[in-house]
């Protein structure tokens, strides 16, 4: 009886799902990598130190991630995945102000809960995005254009004032990310060891108020 040909080719075997043990180890490595890339940048961080912090040797770390650049890009991928998930929610809201409040809240929560991820991303961008520029263009660009179209629709419906919506998004990103990038300075100036949940709530209220005031129907367009 003839064998049925394998459509994937004779040497192709189905890939195995990663084990729970491997996933835990990868998560530990990624956490330490995020911490050290945030503190030292790509050039300053080392696989030896990341591995030591994760409890493995440099050689064993390379079993999970083929190079420092591969590990760095994976950290940035994870940060961007979380950021874009919140960004995509903006266009699903029906009420402009409620949608903006939810979006600002998500961005501030991201800055509070994952400040080192924000710092890694910011360091890459400040350096000119030499290792991640293509991913930013390919992944952020389409979502940004989608959000701008949502704002444009709301403006046509007379629900918000017409402004430069692309720059509006840039401003929201900048001010919310500052609460990760500059949290130590903000806490110092507030006379406390770290920002509190109330500080983030206060920031959210003010940012939403400023954005809502600028988008109130009847305001002159920018």
PENOR-V490446 format. One record per residue. N is the residue number from 1. PHI is phi in radians with two decimals (NA if undefined). PSI is psi in degrees with one decimal (999 if undefined). NEAR is the number of other ideal C-beta (glycine too) atoms within 10 Angstrom. Layout:
# PENOR-V490446
N|PHI|PSI|NEAR, N|PHI|PSI|NEAR
This chain:
# PENOR-V490446
1|NA|126.8|3, 2|-1.28|146.2|4, 3|-1.33|143.8|6, 4|-1.31|127.0|6, 5|-1.05|144.7|8, 6|-1.48|113.4|10, 7|-1.10|-20.1|6, 8|-1.53|-5.6|9, 9|1.82|153.2|8, 10|-1.18|-25.2|7, 11|-1.79|8.9|6, 12|-1.65|124.3|9, 13|-2.02|145.3|8, 14|-1.07|137.0|6, 15|-1.27|142.8|6, 16|-1.55|142.9|6, 17|-1.18|142.4|8, 18|-1.09|144.9|12, 19|-1.30|163.0|9, 20|-1.08|-37.3|8, 21|-1.10|-43.4|8, 22|-1.13|-42.2|12, 23|-1.08|-39.5|11, 24|-1.13|-42.8|11, 25|-1.16|-42.1|19, 26|-1.06|-41.4|16, 27|-1.10|-40.8|12, 28|-1.13|-41.7|15, 29|-1.12|-44.7|24, 30|-1.10|-37.9|20, 31|-1.12|-46.5|17, 32|-1.18|-37.2|21, 33|-1.11|-42.4|27, 34|-1.06|-43.4|25, 35|-1.06|-45.1|18, 36|-1.39|-34.4|21, 37|-1.14|-35.3|26, 38|-1.14|-39.4|22, 39|-1.41|-42.2|13, 40|-1.95|-9.2|13, 41|1.34|175.5|16, 42|-1.10|-46.2|21, 43|-1.19|-37.8|9, 44|-1.40|-25.9|11, 45|-1.33|148.2|22, 46|-2.22|149.0|13, 47|-1.13|-33.2|19, 48|-1.06|-47.1|12, 49|-1.24|-37.2|15, 50|-1.12|-45.5|24, 51|-1.07|-44.8|20, 52|-1.05|-42.6|14, 53|-1.14|-30.0|15, 54|-1.56|-1.9|20, 55|1.46|23.2|11, 56|-2.40|165.9|18, 57|-1.42|165.0|13, 58|-1.02|-41.2|14, 59|-1.07|-44.5|10, 60|-1.22|-33.5|13, 61|-1.06|-39.0|21, 62|-1.20|-12.7|16, 63|-1.23|-31.8|11, 64|-1.59|-37.2|19, 65|-2.33|126.4|20, 66|-1.18|-21.6|9, 67|-2.81|168.8|10, 68|-1.11|-39.0|19, 69|-1.13|-38.7|11, 70|-1.11|-40.5|11, 71|-1.16|-42.4|25, 72|-1.07|-46.5|21, 73|-1.13|-35.6|17, 74|-1.14|-39.9|17, 75|-1.05|-47.4|26, 76|-1.12|-37.6|22, 77|-1.03|-45.2|14, 78|-1.13|-41.1|18, 79|-1.09|-47.0|21, 80|-1.17|-36.8|18, 81|-0.96|-47.4|10, 82|-1.20|-41.0|15, 83|-1.13|-46.1|22, 84|-1.20|-29.6|14, 85|-1.06|-40.5|11, 86|-1.26|-37.4|16, 87|-1.10|-38.6|20, 88|-1.18|-23.7|12, 89|-1.19|-25.5|14, 90|-1.02|-42.5|21, 91|-1.32|-8.8|16, 92|-1.55|-10.7|9, 93|-1.38|149.5|16, 94|-1.70|-29.7|8, 95|-1.72|117.5|11, 96|-0.97|-44.9|21, 97|-1.25|-38.4|16, 98|-1.15|-39.4|11, 99|-1.13|-42.5|19, 100|-1.15|-41.7|21, 101|-1.06|-44.0|19, 102|-1.10|-40.2|17, 103|-1.17|-46.1|22, 104|-1.06|-42.0|22, 105|-1.06|-42.0|17, 106|-1.11|-42.8|18, 107|-1.14|-40.4|23, 108|-1.21|-38.0|22, 109|-1.11|-38.3|16, 110|-1.07|-43.6|21, 111|-1.13|-34.7|24, 112|-1.32|-44.0|19, 113|-1.50|-24.5|12, 114|-2.38|56.4|19, 115|-1.08|-35.8|20, 116|-1.19|-32.5|18, 117|-1.12|-42.5|25, 118|-1.08|-41.0|24, 119|-1.16|-39.7|22, 120|-1.06|-47.0|27, 121|-1.08|-43.7|24, 122|-1.13|-42.7|16, 123|-1.04|-40.8|17, 124|-1.12|-43.1|24, 125|-1.20|-42.7|13, 126|-1.06|-33.8|10, 127|-1.32|-2.5|14, 128|1.69|12.6|8, 129|0.92|51.6|15, 130|-1.18|-26.3|8, 131|-1.93|-7.0|14, 132|-2.42|9.6|22, 133|-1.07|-41.6|13, 134|-1.11|-39.1|9, 135|-1.16|-39.7|15, 136|-1.08|-46.5|15, 137|-1.07|-44.9|11, 138|-1.27|-33.6|9, 139|-1.76|-40.5|16, 140|-1.41|-39.4|16, 141|-0.92|-53.0|10, 142|-1.06|-38.8|11, 143|-1.22|-38.2|16, 144|-1.06|-45.4|16, 145|-1.10|-36.0|11, 146|-1.12|-43.6|13, 147|-1.15|-39.5|21, 148|-1.09|-40.0|16, 149|-1.09|-36.2|12, 150|-1.12|-45.8|17, 151|-1.06|-42.1|24, 152|-1.07|-40.4|13, 153|-1.12|-44.6|13, 154|-1.07|-37.7|22, 155|-1.17|-41.8|18, 156|-1.08|-33.7|10, 157|-1.38|-3.1|10, 158|1.36|16.6|10, 159|-1.55|-22.2|15, 160|-2.47|160.4|24, 161|-1.26|154.4|17, 162|-1.56|119.2|17, 163|-2.26|-176.4|17, 164|-1.36|98.5|13, 165|-1.25|-27.9|20, 166|-1.11|-46.9|13, 167|-1.23|-28.3|10, 168|-1.03|-45.0|19, 169|-1.12|-41.0|19, 170|-1.02|-42.1|12, 171|-1.16|-42.6|15, 172|-1.09|-44.1|19, 173|-1.02|-46.9|15, 174|-1.10|-47.7|11, 175|-1.25|-34.4|18, 176|-1.31|-37.6|24, 177|-1.21|-24.0|21, 178|-1.04|-27.2|17, 179|-1.33|-5.7|23, 180|-1.76|-48.1|23, 181|-1.15|-36.0|19, 182|-2.08|22.6|15, 183|-1.06|-35.0|19, 184|-1.11|-42.8|12, 185|-1.15|-44.1|10, 186|-1.06|-44.3|16, 187|-1.10|-42.2|15, 188|-1.04|-45.4|12, 189|-1.25|-22.3|9, 190|-1.53|-3.3|12, 191|1.26|36.4|6, 192|-2.43|158.7|11, 193|-1.21|-26.6|9, 194|-2.77|156.3|11, 195|-1.17|144.8|21, 196|-1.81|170.0|13, 197|-1.01|-35.5|9, 198|-1.14|-35.6|8, 199|-1.09|-42.2|18, 200|-1.19|-36.3|19, 201|-1.11|-42.1|12, 202|-1.10|-42.0|12, 203|-1.09|-43.2|20, 204|-1.06|-45.3|18, 205|-1.05|-43.8|12, 206|-1.24|-44.3|12, 207|-1.06|-46.1|21, 208|-1.10|-41.3|19, 209|-1.06|-45.0|11, 210|-1.14|-43.6|13, 211|-1.16|-45.0|22, 212|-1.08|-39.6|14, 213|-1.11|-41.1|10, 214|-1.24|-22.6|14, 215|-1.80|3.0|21, 216|-1.04|131.9|11, 217|-0.94|139.3|13, 218|1.74|-13.6|6, 219|-1.23|145.7|13, 220|-1.13|139.9|7, 221|-1.21|153.3|8, 222|-1.68|999|11
